[in-house]
Amino acid sequence: MQPITLQAQSNDVFNKNNIKANMLKVTQWQLNNPKHSPTDWTNGAFYAGVVAAYETTKSTLIFDSLMALGERTNWRPGARYDHADDIAISQTYIDLYRMKKDRQMIQATIDTVKKLRTVPGREVKNHNITWWWCDALFMAPPTLAKLGVTLKDPSYFTFNDSLFRQTYDLLYNKNEHLFARDASYLINQQGEGKREKNGKLVFWSRGNGWVMGGLVRLLDELPKNYPNREYYLTIYREMAEKIITLQQADGLWRASLLDPASYPGGEGSGSGFYCYALAWGINKGILNKEKYKPIVKKAWEALNTLLSPEGRVGWVQPIGADPQKNFSSESWEVYGAGAFLLAGSQVIKMKW
């Protein structure tokens, strides 16, 4: 791939040219170091960031790489029609369709969601609900909302509402204002269940980052007058209020939100999603600027310390379903790059 370049003007991480330069550098490094199948959920998150990088920089090389993705996959989502992970990549297809207006870019996604709406799948059979893990709320709801807007069909919104509420009712802790990763992290009536070393409940940083990032992408699509929009805004505001209390002194969040002492060192992907979601809320006038801006400032400064000179985002927890400790500055994953790019796309819009 040809180098994507933009001359940085200073060392200020809030300088718009520097933000663009780092976004381009991260995009290029990650595109040059693929790790998973193009339609994998990890790439769903990464390419969401690549779209944001294109919208921010207008790089033709980035756009060409996005189109090449669709051509490689024949614009098809993953094979499992009922699994949220497999339609995460469809967010990118829909974004590109909006630019090119070629129906083949979204037809396979439309067909997959139609099947999801009409044919009972293994996820419901095995877990009683379709989106049984909190990460799903980043993967699928924005896809359904984007389809609803693009096709001018609000039935996609109501379908999303029904599945989202099932996940919320099962996994959202109304005292902590955080999501359990899945039902295995819930505490039973006898108070028994998984806990951290300090006795606190287990709330995975990246898992809740997925949720907040997904809420932002969902709210970006839902019409302002949509009757259930306030439901999602309430969850978003509650989570934002909680998340800012869990940021650590270095500006990052730990892999386990309620037991940071047991997980020394910040985690790049969860922190990137929080920076993205909070910056978005400030930019939209949903979050109080005076209260939340210092949190975003510390987060963006910290995220930039995770970049290697060539553009690799380090300190990213490996793939898993729970907080982990086995990662370092050399640890990277494509969703870490995606989170950084999404964060940059919102930070650049703020007035510093």
N, C-alpha and C positions, 0 to 999 in steps of 0.2 A: 504494500500500500504506500502511496506517495505521502511524504510528510505533510501534516496539517500544521500550519504555522500562523502565529500572530505574535508580533513583537510585544513583550511586556514592557511597561513603562517605568515600573518601580517595584519595590519589595512589598508594597502595601497590598495585603490580600483582599482589600475591599475596593481597590482600583478596578474599574470595569474592564480595562484591557487585560489586567492580570487575571481576573476571574475567567474571561474568555480564553486566555492563553492556557490556563490550567485545565479548563474543561476540554479544550482541544487536545491537550497532551494526554489527559486521562483517557479520552475517547480513543485516540490513536493507539495508545499502549494496549488497551483492552481488546480492541479489534484485532490487533496483531498477535494477541495471546488468547485465542479461543480455548474454551475448556469443556463445553457441554454441547449437546445437540441444540441446533438453532431454536427449536420450539420448546426447550426445557423451561421450567418456571424460572430458573435462575436468569435466563436470557430475557424472559418476560420483564423482569425488573431492570436488567441492564439496558435493554433497548428502549424502555420508557425513558431512561436517562439520556440515551442517544438522541431520541426525538427532541428532548428538552435542550440538548446541546445544539442540535441543528436550529431549533427555533431561536436560540440565543445568539448563535454565531453566524447563521446563514451560510455555513461552509458547504460548498457543492460536493466536496469529497465525502462529508458525512452523509449528505442526502443520497449520494450514489451508493454508499455502503448500506443504507437502509433499504433502498430498492433492491440491491443485490441479495439482501436477506430474504425478501419476499419471493424473489425469483428462485432462490435455492430451495425454499420450502413449498413452492407452488402455492403460496398464500394459504397454507393449511395450518390449523392449530395442531396440538398433540392428539394422540390416538384416542384418549379416554374422554368420551363426550360428557361424562358426569363428574369429572374431576376438575376443580377450579384451576389447578396448576396448569392444565393443558390449554386453557384459553387465555392465559396471561399474555402470551405473545400477540394475541389478537388485538390488544390495545394499540400496538404499533401498526398493525395492518389497517385498522380503522383510521388512525391519524394520517397514514399515507393515502388512504382512499379519499379523505377529505381534500387532499391536495391534487390528486390525479383523476379522481372520479371514474375509476375503472372497476366495474362491479365484481370482477373476478377476485379483487383484493379482499373482499369481505364475504363472498358467497359461501365459502366453506365454514366460516364462523357463524353465519346466519343459520346454516343447516345444522351445525353442531348444537347451537342453543335451542333450535326448534326441537331437536331430539331430546335434549335435556328437559324441556318443558312437557314432553309427551310420553317419554319412555322411562319407567322407573329404573334407576341405576344401582350399581353395586354399593355406592357410598351410602345411600339411604338404607339399603339392606343390612350393611355391616355396622352402621353407626347411628341409625335412626334419623339423621339429618344429612343434608347434602354437604354443607360446608362445616365440617365437624372440628376443624382446627383453625386457629385465629388467623394464620397467614393467608388463608383463603380470601379474607376480606380485602386484601390488596390485589389478588389475582383476578377475581371474577366480577365483583360489583362495578368497577370502572368499565369493564368490557360491556356489561349489560347496559349501563347508562349511556355509553358512547353509541351503542347500537340504537337505543331509543331515540337519542337526539338525531343521529344520522338518518335514520329511517322515518323520523317523525312518527314514532309509534310508542306511546306512553305505556303500553302493556309490558314493555321491557322494564320500566321503572317499578311497576307493581310486582312483577315477578321477582325482581331483585329484593324488594321490600320483604316479601314472604320468606325468602331464604336467609336474608341478613338477620331478620328478627329471630329466627331459630338459633343462629349462632350467638347472637347477643344474649338471648334468654339463657342459654346453656353456659356460656363462658365468661360473661362480663360480671366482674365483682363490683357491686354497687357501693361498697364501702371504700374500696381501694381505687375505684375508677380505672381499673386495668383489666385486661383480658388474660385468662389462663390460656396456655397454649392449646390444650385440648382437655377432654374430660378426665384424663388420668391425673391431672394436676388439681382437681377439685377436692375439697375437704368434705368428708361425710358428716353426718349429724353427730357423730361421736367425737368429732374433731380430729379424725385420723386422716392421714394423707401425706403427700410429699411436702417437705419443708426444707428451707435452707438451714445452714449451720447455726444461724442466729435465731432459729425458730420461726422466721417469717415465711409467708407463703411464697411459692416460686412463681415469679412473673418475669418471663424472658424478655430481655430488652429488644432484641430484633423482632420477636413476635409482635410486641406492641408497636414497634416501629412500622411493621407491615400494616397494622391496622390504621395507624394515624396517616400513613402515606396513602393508603387506600381510601380513607375518608376524604382526604383532600382531593384526590382524583375523581371521586364520586361527586363531591359537592361542586367541583368545577363544571360538571356536566349537567347536573339536575337543574331544571328551570327554576328561576327565583320564586315563582308562584306555585311550585309543586307542593301539594298538601303535606307530604311527609318530609319535606326538606328540614324542617325544624327538629325532627327526631334525630337526624344525623348531625346537625349542628350542636345539639345538646351533648351528644356523646363526644364530639370533637372538643368542645369547650371543657367538658369535665376531664377528659384525658390530658388536655394541654395544661390545665391547672395543676394536675398531679405530676406530670412529667417534669415541669420546671423545678419541682422540689427535689428531684432525684438526680439532677445534673451535678457532677462532681467538680471539685475545684479546678481541675485541668480543662474543663469545658466539655468533657465527654461523659457518656453514660456507660455504666458497667454492664457486663453480660447479663447479670441478674440484678434487677432493679432495686429490690428491697434488702439485699445483702451485699453491698458494694465492697465491704471489707474482705469478703471471701474471694473476690474476683479482681485482684489488683490489675491496673492497666485498663485503659478505655477500649471500647469496641467500636470499630469504624462504621459498620453498616447500620446498626441501630441508631447511632449518633447522627449519621447522615440523614436518615429518614426523619428523625425528630427535628433537625435543623430545617429540613425541607418543609415539613408540616407547619412548624411554628412561623417560619418566614412567610409562608403563604398566608397564614391567618392575619399577620400584620399587614401584608400588602392588600388584603381584601377588606381591611377595616373590621375584621371579626374579633381580633385580639387587641388588647390595649397596648399601644406602642411603647409607652414608658415602662410598662411592666415586663414585656416580653422581648423587647429589642436587645437588652443586655444579655439575655440568655442566648439569643441567636448569634450575637457578636462573639461571645466566648466559644460557642460551638463551631462557628465557621473558622475562627482562628485556629482552634484545635484540630479540625479536620484537615486543614492545610499542612499541619505538622506530620500527618500520616502519609503524605505523598513522597515517593522516592523521586530522585532527579528525573527519571525517565517517564514518570506518570503513573506508577503502580500505587494503588490505594492499599496501604498495609493495615495491620492490626484488625483484620476482619475475621470474625469467628467462622470456622468451617461449617459446612452443611450439617444440620442436626435439628433436633426438636427440643432442645433445652439449653440453658446457659452452660457454656464451656469455658475452660481455662487454658486449653492447649493451643494457643495461638500467639503470634508475635508480630514484629514489624515486617517479617517476611511473609506473613499469612495474607493471602488475597483471595477474593472470589469476585465473580462478575457482578453480583448484586451490590458489592461494596462500591464498585465503580458507578453503578447505576444510582445508588443513593447519593454519592458525592455530586454527580451531574445534576440530579434533581434539586439538591440543595443549592448548588451554584445558580441554577436557573431562577431561583427565587431571591437569593441574596443579592444578585446583581440588580434587581428591581428596587431595592431599598435605598433610602437616602441616608447616607452616613455623615 
